[in-house]
Amino acid sequence: MNLPNKITLLRVFLIPAFLVIYLVKPFPEIANEWVVLVLFVVAAITDAVDGYLARKLGQVTNFGKLMDPLADKMLVCAAFIAFTYTGSMHAWVTIILISREFYISGLRQLALEQNIVLAASSSAKWKTGMQIALIIYLLLPFPFTILQIAPLEIALTIATVAISIYSAVQYTYKTRSLFHTNS
């Protein structure tokens, strides 16, 4: 297994650690908040690092093509579900964001069956960036909690939902021919 794929797997293995520490809170409060934030940031950084290394080292693999986007979805969906469970996020936001992920995964599968590879669009990259920014914002520990004000949280949440929906609409338009096939 090459280095980029190991980094992708690291992201997958960081997800349960993130969830356990976020939900169980095994450390004193302030330490717990910092550990959770650092785990998430490290996991998010691996998203950029694994793809960069795979391309730079010429080590793009089928495993990486499948697992990298899957690991990204697992990471953000786990965070959104945990936030909903703890009351930090409204369920409707989580449902929209996760439904978008399933929908796009379905479109990708449908396209793949037609030998069409759907590359990540610029709006999808913005969507990922907004989701990660929202998660980091919600994880901010003391003393940064002063930045957590309702209007900013609402604006960031609405922007994340809006770009997620826009991205889904863009992918739907891009793949509209798939909806008219007889297969």
Helices and strands as residue ranges (DSSP letters): H 3-24, H 29-56, H 62-86, H 91-113, H 122-139, G 144-147, H 150-174, G 176-180
